[in-house]
Each structure stands twice: as structure tokens, then as C-alpha cells.
């Protein structure tokens, strides 16, 4: 991923995660990339109390929110609302190859779980 995107995300996180700002913040000077179907993105974004309240053209948002504190992004891209919903599919797949003994309370429980998972195992396997 482009380092400008990472630095833009980092700047946005640092600005919004540490303090809930009482006044709106107007982020501009960049491309605000969203999933709303607008291929070129938005010029500017208003964040108020840690919520995105408006997206659009810089001049329109500046006029609508004259009290907003401006944050110049200097060409760094912003991807608002990213939610890290990644999964560890490889680990999930690999875990299905082994017997689950995490709930076993005794050696007998572990042996029973292993026998149930590997029903065709011969002694010593």
C-alpha cells in the first residue's frame, strides 16, 4: 500500500483517537476514498465528535462548517471508516487438521477427543 495512504491514516488516527474534539474538523487537500460508488473520491470530510458527518467538495464544506478546524492532508489519501475485520483463514483451515483438546479436563478426555477425531487410527499412529 502506498506510504502516503498509511501516513494519512496514521495522521487521522492520531488526530481523532486521542481526543474527542468539540468543534468539527475539516480534512481537505486529499482524496477521501469511500465505498459510496464515487470513483474519484471526495475532496473533503467533516468529522465531528469522532463521527464522519459530511463528505463533499472543500468549498461547500468550508461554507457549511465555517467554525471547523482545518486539517490539510497535503495529498495523503484517506480511507475513512476502515474496520479491520480480517480473519486468519489459513490458521482456521490448519486447525481443522488437528483434534481440539482445549476443553479436555483430563488425560482420559484428551484420549477420547483424539479417538473421536481420528477414528481409523491404528495403535502407535
N, C-alpha and C positions, 0 to 999 in steps of 0.2 A: 504494500500500500504506500502511496506517495507520502513522503515525510511531511509535506505541508498539511495533509489531512490530519495526520497524527498530532502535529503541533497545534492545529486548530482545535481539535477535540480536547487536547490537554489544556489549552487556554480556556476553553469553555467550561471544562470541568473545574478548573482551579477557580474561575470567577464565580461559578454558580454553586459549587458543592460546599464551599467554606462558609458562606454567609447567605442568608435569605435577604435579598435586597428589597427595601421598602419601595423604592421607586423603580419604574420599568427600566430595562436596559435594551438599547437598540444596537444589535450586531449588524455590521454592514461592511462593504468593501470586499466581498467574497461571493461565493456561490453557496447558497444554502440548499443542499440537496435533500429532497424529501421523497416519499413514496406516493405523492399525490398525482403522479402522472405528468407533471410539468417537466419536460426533458432538460431544460436549461437550468432549472432550479429557481430559487428566489434571490433577489438582491439583498434582502434584509429580513431580520427577525426580531420580534419583541419578546422578551422574557420578563415576566412579572411574577414575583414570589415563587421562583423556580418552575414556572409553567410557561410554555410557549403559548402566547396569546394572539400573535399575529405574524403572518408571513406576507411579503409582497415587495413592492418597489421601495427603495430607500426614501425617496422624497415623499411618497404617500405616507409611510410610517412615521417619518420625522414630523410631518404636519399633524398627523393624528395623535402623536405622543410627544408633544413639544418638551415635556419635562423629563423625557427619557435620557438616561446617561448613555452616551455613545461609546461603543467599543469598536474600533477599527480593526478588522481582521487581516488587513494588508494582503489580500489574495489567498489566504488559507481557506480551504474548504471546510464546511461544517455539515455534519450528518446528525441532525437533531433526533432525539428520541431513540437512539440505538439501545436496544435491550440485548444483553448478552444471554442468548438462550441456546448457546451451543451445547451439544451433547458429545459424549465420548463414545461414539458408536463402535470404535474398534475395541475398546475395553468391554463394552456391553456384549459384543459378539464373542470376544475371547472368554468372558465369564460363563458363557453358555457351554463351554467345553469342559468345565470342571464342576464337580459336585459342590453344592453350597452347604457348608458345615458351620456357618456362622451362628445358627440357632442351637447348635448341639450343646447340651449341658454336661455330657459325659463322653467317655471313650465309646461306650456302647451306642450312644446317639450318633457319633461320628461314623462308626462302622455301619449302622443301619442306613444312614444317608448315603454312604458310599455304595452299599449294596443296591439301594434303590436307584441310584444314578447309573451304575454300571451293572445291570442285571446279568449280562453274559460274561462277566469277568471270571477268569479261572483263578484258582489259588495261586498267589505269588505275583499276579499281574497288578 
